[in-house]
Structures are given as structure tokens and as C-alpha cells.
């Protein structure tokens, strides 16, 4: 996202992990697994978006060129 608010998610994840570990509610492994899950999700989203854009580009390349439609009067005047 081009928004300046895009950093709230990652900052929240890091702060939450640090706070949970410092207070002793969970182990570091929980944070590590959470980061791995986030990376896997981001990688999946990137792959889906890339595939979607490639599919759309392929469809526009495969589309036939537009056909010029001329009126009978225009066709008769050029012949």
C-alpha cells in the first residue's frame, strides 16, 4: 500500500512479540513461528498477485486487434 499507515501491521507484530516475550507469557519460539507464518502469507500474496498480473497481460496480448468499422459513405469516397 502506498499509504503512510502501511507500517502499522509490521510494527504491531514486532511490538506484540517483544511484549509477550518480556512479560513471560510465551516462548521465543512462538514469535519465530509467527514471523514464519507472516513471511509465508506475504510470499503467497506476492505470488498470487504476480500470477494474476501475468495472466491479465497474456489476455490483453492474445486479444485480436480492433477492427476499423467505416461507414459505406466513407468507404465509397476512398474507393
QUIZICOR-V494755 format. One record per pair of residues at least 24 apart in sequence whose ideal C-beta (glycine too) atoms are under 10 Angstrom apart, sorted by the first residue. I is the first residue (numbers start at 1). J is the second residue. D is the distance in whole Angstrom. If there is no record, write none. Layout:
i: <I,I>
j: <J,J>
d: <D,D>
This chain:
i: <9,10,10,13>
j: <38,38,42,38>
d: <9,8,10,7>
